[in-house]
């Protein structure tokens, strides 16, 4: 899959909104982004402040923490994707999350997040995530599906002490006769429009994408990013796709 980086000529003029309730983290991110040459970096202390800022200011990319007062990062992403904010539903969004928090990863995937970054931030990884996120497109016609995504606020508040409910995703039912006709592809052969014939799970069993789900560009990229979390790196997709 090719990634369109034509926007690089105007990269320095991209407007970035950082959302975090920790002023220190905001400062670290702002410094890193400034070193990358970005000229306009805006800040908000929680999701509600971010929504208020988006009413008056257009941005090109949002980077948000997850656990914040008033409105958490996943609920902010849901409002954007489902058309409940002044921003375009396709606004590129990156979530700051530990890759060990698999329930958060699965929920963010259901909302077509454009990337994950971890603390402590590493400049090479951050710029890679920025470039990929800015190159991706998210459909604005799926707002009805994004509205159905459940944000488990109790789990966000209690963290590792809370046992998350199983995560499910919108997926088409696959008749048994079709499910038995599949092609096996490797992780890096996945591409948009492939329909999964099995669940994609983490090593601990969390379902990230369900059988019957048709892949899009953003979720293919996220599977590549989460390679180290995955139970395996080859998958069954419905027959009719070549691995080339």
C-alpha positions as CSV (number, residue, x, y, z in Angstrom):
1,X,0.0,0.0,0.0
2,X,1.3,3.4,-0.9
3,X,1.0,6.4,1.4
4,X,0.5,9.9,-0.1
5,X,2.9,12.4,1.5
6,X,2.2,15.3,-1.0
7,X,1.3,17.4,2.0
8,X,4.9,17.5,3.3
9,X,5.5,20.7,1.5
10,X,3.1,22.4,3.8
11,X,3.9,20.3,6.9
12,X,5.2,23.2,9.0
13,X,1.8,25.0,8.5
14,X,-0.3,22.2,9.9
15,X,-2.3,23.1,13.0
16,X,-2.1,20.6,15.8
17,X,-4.4,20.4,18.8
18,X,-3.0,18.7,21.9
19,X,-5.5,17.5,24.6
20,X,-4.2,16.4,28.0
21,X,-5.0,17.4,31.6
22,X,-1.3,17.2,32.5
23,X,0.5,20.6,31.8
24,X,3.9,18.8,31.9
25,X,2.8,16.3,29.1
26,X,1.4,19.2,27.0
27,X,4.7,21.0,27.4
28,X,6.8,17.9,26.4
29,X,4.6,17.3,23.3
30,X,4.7,21.0,22.3
31,X,8.5,21.1,22.5
32,X,8.8,17.9,20.4
33,X,6.4,19.2,17.8
34,X,8.2,22.5,17.7
35,X,11.4,20.8,17.1
36,X,9.8,19.1,14.1
37,X,9.1,22.6,12.7
38,X,5.4,22.8,13.4
39,X,4.4,26.5,13.9
40,X,0.8,26.3,15.3
41,X,0.3,24.1,18.3
42,X,-2.9,24.6,20.3
43,X,-3.7,23.1,23.8
44,X,-6.8,21.9,25.7
45,X,-6.9,20.5,29.2
46,X,-9.7,18.0,28.5
47,X,-12.2,16.9,25.9
48,X,-14.8,19.6,26.7
49,X,-12.1,22.3,26.3
50,X,-11.1,20.7,23.0
51,X,-14.7,20.8,21.6
52,X,-15.0,24.4,22.6
53,X,-11.8,25.3,20.8
54,X,-12.8,23.4,17.7
55,X,-15.9,25.6,17.4
56,X,-13.7,28.6,16.6
57,X,-10.6,27.0,15.2
58,X,-9.9,24.5,12.4
59,X,-7.1,22.1,13.0
60,X,-5.4,19.5,10.9
61,X,-4.6,16.9,13.6
62,X,-5.6,16.1,17.1
63,X,-3.5,14.3,19.7
64,X,-5.4,13.3,22.8
65,X,-4.8,11.5,26.1
66,X,-7.4,9.0,27.2
67,X,-8.1,9.5,30.9
68,X,-9.1,13.1,31.5
69,X,-11.8,14.9,33.6
70,X,-15.1,16.2,32.2
71,X,-14.7,14.4,28.8
72,X,-12.2,11.5,28.2
73,X,-10.2,11.1,25.0
74,X,-12.2,8.2,23.6
75,X,-15.5,10.1,24.1
76,X,-14.0,13.1,22.4
77,X,-13.0,10.9,19.5
78,X,-16.5,9.5,19.3
79,X,-18.1,12.9,19.2
80,X,-15.8,14.0,16.4
81,X,-16.3,10.8,14.3
82,X,-20.1,10.8,14.8
83,X,-20.5,14.4,13.7
84,X,-21.2,15.8,17.2
85,X,-18.5,18.5,17.1
86,X,-17.6,21.4,14.9
87,X,-14.6,19.6,13.4
88,X,-14.8,17.4,10.3
89,X,-15.7,13.8,11.2
90,X,-12.6,12.8,9.3
91,X,-10.2,14.9,11.4
92,X,-7.0,12.8,11.9
93,X,-6.8,11.8,15.5
94,X,-4.0,10.1,17.4
95,X,-4.5,8.6,20.9
96,X,-1.9,8.6,23.6
97,X,-2.3,5.1,25.2
98,X,-0.2,2.3,26.6
99,X,-0.2,-0.6,24.2
100,X,-0.9,-2.9,27.2
101,X,-4.4,-1.3,27.6
102,X,-6.0,-3.5,25.0
103,X,-9.6,-2.6,25.7
104,X,-8.8,1.1,24.9
105,X,-7.0,0.0,21.7
106,X,-10.0,-2.0,20.6
107,X,-12.4,0.9,21.3
108,X,-10.1,3.4,19.5
109,X,-9.9,1.0,16.5
110,X,-13.7,1.0,16.3
111,X,-13.6,4.8,16.1
112,X,-11.0,4.7,13.3
113,X,-8.2,6.2,15.3
114,X,-5.3,7.4,13.1
115,X,-2.5,6.2,15.3
116,X,-1.3,5.4,18.8
117,X,1.7,6.9,20.7
118,X,3.0,5.9,24.1
119,X,4.7,7.8,26.9
120,X,7.5,8.5,27.2
121,X,7.4,10.1,23.7
122,X,10.1,9.3,21.2
123,X,10.6,11.9,18.4
124,X,11.2,9.4,15.5
125,X,8.0,7.4,16.4
126,X,6.0,10.5,16.9
127,X,6.9,12.0,13.5
128,X,6.1,8.7,11.8
129,X,2.7,8.6,13.5
130,X,2.0,12.2,12.5
131,X,2.9,11.6,8.8
132,X,0.8,8.5,8.5
133,X,-2.2,10.1,10.3
134,X,-2.1,13.1,8.1
135,X,-2.0,10.9,5.0
136,X,-5.1,8.8,6.0
137,X,-8.7,9.3,5.1
138,X,-11.7,8.4,7.3
139,X,-15.2,8.0,5.9
140,X,-17.7,10.6,7.1
141,X,-20.6,8.4,6.0
142,X,-20.2,6.0,8.9
143,X,-21.3,8.4,11.7
144,X,-24.2,6.1,12.5
145,X,-21.8,3.2,13.2
146,X,-19.4,5.4,15.3
147,X,-22.4,6.5,17.4
148,X,-23.0,2.9,18.4
149,X,-19.5,2.5,19.9
150,X,-19.7,2.1,23.7
151,X,-17.2,4.0,25.8
152,X,-16.6,2.1,29.0
153,X,-16.1,5.0,31.4
154,X,-15.9,2.8,34.5
155,X,-12.9,1.0,33.0
156,X,-11.2,4.2,32.1
157,X,-11.5,5.4,35.7
158,X,-10.5,2.2,37.4
159,X,-7.8,1.2,34.9
160,X,-6.1,-2.2,35.6
161,X,-8.4,-2.9,38.6
162,X,-11.4,-3.2,36.3
163,X,-12.2,-6.3,34.3
164,X,-13.4,-5.0,30.9
165,X,-16.4,-6.3,29.1
166,X,-15.8,-8.2,25.8
167,X,-15.3,-5.7,22.9
168,X,-17.4,-6.2,19.8
169,X,-17.3,-4.5,16.4
170,X,-19.7,-3.9,13.6
171,X,-19.2,-6.9,11.2
172,X,-21.3,-8.7,8.6
173,X,-22.5,-12.2,9.3
174,X,-20.6,-14.7,7.2
175,X,-22.6,-17.8,6.1
176,X,-20.7,-21.0,7.0
177,X,-20.3,-22.0,3.3
178,X,-18.5,-18.7,2.6
179,X,-16.4,-18.8,5.8
180,X,-14.9,-22.1,4.7
181,X,-13.7,-20.5,1.5
182,X,-10.8,-18.4,2.6
183,X,-7.3,-17.3,1.7
184,X,-4.5,-17.0,4.2
185,X,-2.5,-13.7,4.1
186,X,0.3,-12.3,6.2
187,X,-0.1,-9.2,8.4
188,X,1.6,-7.0,5.9
189,X,-0.5,-8.4,3.0
190,X,-3.7,-7.1,4.6
191,X,-5.2,-4.3,2.6
192,X,-8.4,-2.3,2.4
193,X,-11.6,-4.1,1.3
194,X,-10.4,-7.5,2.5
195,X,-13.1,-9.1,4.6
196,X,-11.9,-11.1,7.6
197,X,-12.9,-14.8,7.9
198,X,-11.7,-14.9,11.5
199,X,-11.2,-12.6,14.5
200,X,-8.0,-10.7,14.9
201,X,-7.0,-11.1,18.5
202,X,-4.3,-10.0,20.9
203,X,-2.0,-12.5,22.7
204,X,-4.3,-12.2,25.7
205,X,-7.4,-12.9,23.7
206,X,-8.9,-9.4,23.3
207,X,-10.8,-9.1,19.9
208,X,-9.5,-6.1,18.0
209,X,-11.4,-6.8,14.8
210,X,-14.2,-9.4,14.3
211,X,-14.7,-12.0,11.6
212,X,-16.9,-10.5,8.9
213,X,-15.3,-7.0,9.2
214,X,-14.2,-5.4,6.0
215,X,-10.9,-3.6,6.4
216,X,-10.2,0.0,5.6
217,X,-7.0,1.9,5.3
218,X,-6.8,3.2,8.8
219,X,-7.4,-0.3,10.4
220,X,-4.8,-1.9,8.2
221,X,-2.3,0.6,9.3
222,X,-3.2,0.1,13.0
223,X,-2.8,-3.7,12.7
224,X,0.7,-3.0,11.4
225,X,1.4,-0.7,14.3
226,X,0.1,-3.3,16.8
227,X,2.1,-6.2,15.4
228,X,3.8,-6.9,18.8
229,X,0.3,-7.3,20.5
230,X,-1.2,-9.7,18.0
231,X,-1.9,-13.4,18.7
232,X,-0.5,-14.3,15.3
233,X,0.6,-12.5,12.1
234,X,-1.3,-14.4,9.4
235,X,-5.0,-14.3,8.9
236,X,-7.8,-15.9,7.0
237,X,-9.7,-13.5,4.6
238,X,-12.6,-14.5,2.4
239,X,-11.6,-16.0,-0.9
240,X,-11.4,-13.7,-3.9
241,X,-8.4,-11.7,-2.8
242,X,-4.9,-12.3,-4.0
243,X,-2.0,-11.8,-1.6
244,X,0.0,-9.9,-4.2
